């Protein structure tokens, strides 16, 4: 019998971004967080009207510009060059955070260090004395967006699961996460904890639970 691990094909970051993009409904206003979530902008279906918002004051962001299209006056919250779609808008931080805090965002896509089975989110500090805490607008997004999608690799570089019973890192938001997109599985937050909505090719639910080290229910 072959080793289970050799049969599993984990999703790449680009494939994770594709999964998220496919789940965003027509007409949604979506905040793209710093880091890995920025990849989602390049995978949105062309046949859907989706408005991307950046907390530094953009609405209507497009995909990553080509090498000859970069305008360093047009960047996202992660200081990466972006494009602006026709009809897009540029505004100040006051208006941007009013949008975020006022419940005007349908979805916020954020990275995470830990997500608890009740939907708690920790994504701004790890208690590492050598790391610089960087909360940015994550707390505003966590409580202001109607849905919070997390995009992250399920295991740390040390092999520890980021899916936990209770977060041990400082919280960004309480019971705010709706869905988690990892390289192993797409996981919802249900009344009884984590629910596997979709598994990476070749991965079984039992193997997912073994790797995550926590109970994960079938959809």
Order of alpha helices (4+ residues) and beta strands (2+ residues): alpha-alpha-beta-beta-beta-beta-alpha-beta-beta-beta-alpha-beta-beta-beta-beta-beta-alpha-beta
